Amino acid sequence: MAKLSLFERRRRRVRTALRKRGGARPRLSVHRSGRHIYAQVIDDAAGRTVAAASTLGVSASGANIDAAVEVGRKIAEAAVAAGVTTVVFDRGGYLFHGRVKALADAARAGGLEF
């Protein structure tokens, strides 16, 4: 078996911690690329995506902090409309700063609790 990258090790560590203390709450999962940032609220118990938002569908262009804030607002609106107010934040293997932190702060301001 090949040695895991640091990113993959962080990702597995975060997911394991979420499973231990997340319980039945849906998961707010974040993915970022060089051009876009994506967020999904996933109900793992039912195996379905409750809400999704990305820079592909918002007015802000690119994957900068302003775009991440806009995606955070959109995901919070969509999740609250679907009846989800409490989630666990799955940052994946990304460090909690910059775009990921901006998205999380905007989602909190939009009504999500985590």
Secondary structure by P-SEA (a helix, b strand, c coil): cccccaaaaaaaaaaaaaaacccccccbbbbbcccbbbbbbcccccccccccccccccccccccaaaaaaaaaaaaaaaaaacccbbbbccccccccaaaaaaaaaaaaacccc
